[in-house]
Amino acid sequence: MSDFVKTIIIVVSIFLAATAFAIVLVICTGGFEAGGGLQSEYIQVVEYDNVRGRSIIYDKTTKVMYISRSSDSSFTPLYNADGTLRLWMGE
């Protein structure tokens, strides 16, 4: 085998191992709780609103609000116009 083919095999193997590790990490660090919130050891959130596959959620502890996409289970913090984190002001 040429050095190029060996390099490609190594790169693909590393990519597949990293992908498998990431999947296991995501599966093992969180899950859904009975009350409808997503929780992990770092954050416990409650869904506030859901429109077209996107949810507005907030952390029960810090009250920071996030937007979440159900298609890939990712969430991003929401910011105020001045750049500060948006906090839940509800009940």
QUIPEDA-V76191 format. One record per backbone hydrogen bond with DSSP energy under -1.0 kcal/mol. NH is the residue of the N-H (numbers start at 0). CO is the residue of the C=O. E is the energy in kcal/mol with one decimal. If there is no record, write none. Layout:
nh:NH co:CO e:E
nh:NH co:CO e:E
//
This chain:
nh:5 co:1 e:-2.0
nh:6 co:2 e:-2.2
nh:7 co:3 e:-2.3
nh:8 co:4 e:-2.4
nh:9 co:5 e:-2.2
nh:10 co:6 e:-2.5
nh:11 co:7 e:-2.5
nh:12 co:8 e:-2.3
nh:13 co:9 e:-2.4
nh:14 co:10 e:-2.3
nh:15 co:11 e:-2.5
nh:16 co:12 e:-2.3
nh:17 co:13 e:-2.5
nh:18 co:14 e:-2.4
nh:19 co:15 e:-2.4
nh:20 co:16 e:-2.3
nh:21 co:17 e:-2.4
nh:22 co:18 e:-2.2
nh:23 co:19 e:-2.3
nh:24 co:20 e:-2.5
nh:25 co:21 e:-2.3
nh:26 co:22 e:-2.3
nh:27 co:23 e:-2.3
nh:28 co:24 e:-1.3
nh:30 co:38 e:-2.1
nh:32 co:36 e:-2.8
nh:35 co:32 e:-1.7
nh:38 co:30 e:-2.6
nh:39 co:42 e:-2.4
nh:44 co:37 e:-3.0
nh:45 co:57 e:-2.4
nh:47 co:55 e:-3.5
nh:48 co:55 e:-1.5
nh:50 co:53 e:-3.0
nh:53 co:50 e:-1.7
nh:54 co:67 e:-2.8
nh:55 co:48 e:-2.7
nh:56 co:65 e:-2.4
nh:57 co:45 e:-1.8
nh:58 co:63 e:-2.3
nh:59 co:43 e:-3.2
nh:62 co:58 e:-1.9
nh:64 co:85 e:-2.6
nh:65 co:56 e:-3.3
nh:66 co:75 e:-2.6
nh:67 co:54 e:-2.9
nh:68 co:73 e:-2.1
nh:69 co:52 e:-2.7
nh:72 co:68 e:-1.1
nh:75 co:66 e:-2.5
nh:77 co:64 e:-2.5
nh:79 co:83 e:-3.3
nh:82 co:79 e:-1.8
nh:85 co:77 e:-2.8
nh:87 co:62 e:-3.8
//
